[in-house]
Amino acid sequence: MNIKKSFLTLAVSVSGLLAYGTAVAQIPVTDAASIASRAQEAAAQIAKWVEQANQMQQQIAQAKAQYDSITGIRGMGDLLNNDLVRQQLPDGFTDTYNNLANLGSGGASAGARSIYSEIKKFGCDQQFRDSTSIRDCEAKALLTPSSTDFVNQALESSQKRVNELKKLITKVDQAPDLKAASDLQNRIQAEQTLLQNEQTMMTLALKQQEYQAKLLSQGQAEADRKAFLTNTENPFNQIK
């Protein structure tokens, strides 16, 4: 009987111990070291994200600066842009022949008249009496001085254009960004093209005046021949 009671007591004791152990296992245990480690890992990850965000922001700023450097307007088209230099053909130059043919010396430029006055030895008004003959004589006499005046103006203008081109070339190295340098190079190329075109125009204009001089000579020769053949008056009487 005592043995049976002892076993019963032991069983109760073991059951109590088991119940206590289960209760203890169900109580949560706080691991401070693990929590601190995870917090450090999270902080490090956040720091990496912040660094990546800053790098992305810098890359965006650089990309925007690069975009701005190759786009937009730099005003290089107005740099050293002088219309007076660009004008190589004098105003009304193409009308020179008609003006001389219709007006004589009155149709010539001041420069042409000045050039002619320096070489004139026997003026048209001294050679002829009637206004038509004087006008035709002046037209022929002033055509070459008109061409000379034109060439002088064109050469002066070309020299100014070349000087401005040199200044533009020096500005390339001073360009603040790629876009400005590109605009300057385009401007220089455009100026060179304009200069070449204007030189071509000058050559054609001089050739035109050469033919106009031949026309005046032909007209004068035909008028003289007509007067001689019709013999309406002694041609020597026209001379004073």
Backbone hydrogen bonds, N-H to C=O, Kabsch-Sander energy under -0.5 kcal/mol:
donor,donor_aa,acceptor,acceptor_aa,energy
5,K,1,M,-2.2
6,S,2,N,-2.4
7,F,3,I,-2.3
8,L,4,K,-1.9
9,T,5,K,-2.4
10,L,6,S,-2.4
11,A,7,F,-2.4
12,V,8,L,-2.2
13,S,9,T,-2.2
14,V,10,L,-2.6
15,S,11,A,-2.5
16,G,12,V,-2.3
17,L,13,S,-2.2
18,L,14,V,-2.6
19,A,15,S,-2.4
20,Y,16,G,-2.1
21,G,17,L,-2.4
22,T,18,L,-2.3
23,A,19,A,-1.9
24,V,20,Y,-2.3
25,A,21,G,-2.1
26,Q,22,T,-1.2
27,I,24,V,-1.1
32,A,30,T,-0.8
35,I,31,D,-1.9
36,A,32,A,-2.4
37,S,33,A,-2.0
38,R,34,S,-2.4
39,A,35,I,-2.2
40,Q,36,A,-2.1
41,E,37,S,-2.1
42,A,38,R,-2.3
43,A,39,A,-2.4
44,A,40,Q,-2.3
45,Q,41,E,-2.2
46,I,42,A,-2.4
47,A,43,A,-2.2
48,K,44,A,-2.0
49,W,45,Q,-2.2
50,V,46,I,-2.4
51,E,47,A,-2.4
52,Q,48,K,-2.6
53,A,49,W,-2.5
54,N,50,V,-2.4
55,Q,51,E,-2.4
56,M,52,Q,-2.5
57,Q,53,A,-2.2
58,Q,54,N,-2.4
59,Q,55,Q,-2.5
60,I,56,M,-2.4
61,A,57,Q,-2.3
62,Q,58,Q,-2.6
63,A,59,Q,-2.6
64,K,60,I,-2.4
65,A,61,A,-2.3
66,Q,62,Q,-2.6
67,Y,63,A,-2.4
68,D,64,K,-2.9
69,S,65,A,-1.8
70,I,66,Q,-0.7
70,I,67,Y,-0.9
71,T,67,Y,-0.6
71,T,68,D,-0.5
78,D,75,G,-1.2
79,L,76,M,-0.5
81,N,78,D,-1.4
82,N,80,L,-1.0
83,D,81,N,-0.6
85,V,82,N,-0.6
86,R,82,N,-1.8
87,Q,83,D,-1.1
88,Q,86,R,-1.3
93,F,90,P,-2.0
95,D,92,G,-1.2
96,T,93,F,-2.1
99,N,95,D,-2.8
100,L,96,T,-2.8
101,A,97,Y,-2.8
102,N,98,N,-2.2
103,L,99,N,-2.8
104,G,100,L,-2.2
106,G,103,L,-1.5
107,G,104,G,-1.7
108,A,105,S,-1.4
113,R,109,S,-2.4
114,S,110,A,-2.2
115,I,111,G,-2.2
116,Y,112,A,-2.5
117,S,113,R,-2.3
118,E,114,S,-1.1
119,I,115,I,-0.8
119,I,116,Y,-0.9
120,K,116,Y,-1.9
126,Q,123,G,-1.1
127,Q,123,G,-1.0
128,F,124,C,-2.2
134,I,130,D,-2.1
135,R,131,S,-2.8
136,D,132,T,-2.6
137,C,133,S,-2.3
138,E,134,I,-2.7
139,A,135,R,-2.5
140,K,136,D,-1.9
141,A,137,C,-2.7
142,L,138,E,-2.6
143,L,139,A,-0.6
143,L,140,K,-0.5
144,T,140,K,-0.6
146,S,142,L,-2.0
147,S,143,L,-2.0
148,T,144,T,-2.5
149,D,145,P,-2.6
150,F,146,S,-2.2
151,V,147,S,-2.6
152,N,148,T,-2.4
153,Q,149,D,-2.2
154,A,150,F,-2.6
155,L,151,V,-2.8
156,E,152,N,-2.1
157,S,153,Q,-2.5
158,S,154,A,-2.7
159,Q,155,L,-2.3
160,K,156,E,-1.9
161,R,157,S,-2.3
162,V,158,S,-2.6
163,N,159,Q,-2.2
164,E,160,K,-2.2
165,L,161,R,-2.3
166,K,162,V,-2.1
167,K,163,N,-1.8
168,L,164,E,-2.4
169,I,165,L,-2.3
170,T,166,K,-1.8
171,K,167,K,-1.2
172,V,168,L,-0.7
172,V,169,I,-0.9
173,D,169,I,-0.6
174,Q,171,K,-0.5
175,A,172,V,-1.4
179,K,69,S,-3.0
181,A,177,D,-2.1
182,S,178,L,-2.5
183,D,179,K,-2.7
184,L,180,A,-2.3
185,Q,181,A,-2.3
186,N,182,S,-2.3
187,R,183,D,-2.5
188,I,184,L,-2.8
189,Q,185,Q,-2.3
190,A,186,N,-2.3
191,E,187,R,-2.6
192,Q,188,I,-2.5
193,T,189,Q,-2.1
194,L,190,A,-2.5
195,L,191,E,-2.6
196,Q,192,Q,-2.3
197,N,193,T,-2.6
198,E,194,L,-2.7
199,Q,195,L,-2.2
200,T,196,Q,-2.0
201,M,197,N,-2.4
202,M,198,E,-2.4
203,T,199,Q,-2.2
204,L,200,T,-2.5
205,A,201,M,-2.6
206,L,202,M,-2.4
207,K,203,T,-2.1
208,Q,204,L,-2.4
209,Q,205,A,-2.2
210,E,206,L,-1.9
211,Y,207,K,-2.0
212,Q,208,Q,-2.3
213,A,209,Q,-2.4
214,K,210,E,-1.6
215,L,211,Y,-2.2
216,L,212,Q,-2.4
217,S,213,A,-2.3
218,Q,214,K,-2.7
219,G,215,L,-2.9
220,Q,216,L,-2.6
221,A,217,S,-2.5
222,E,218,Q,-2.4
223,A,219,G,-2.2
224,D,220,Q,-2.4
225,R,221,A,-2.4
226,K,222,E,-2.6
227,A,223,A,-2.3
228,F,224,D,-2.0
229,L,225,R,-2.8
230,T,226,K,-2.8
231,N,227,A,-1.3
237,N,234,N,-2.1
238,Q,235,P,-1.3
239,I,236,F,-0.8
240,K,126,Q,-0.6
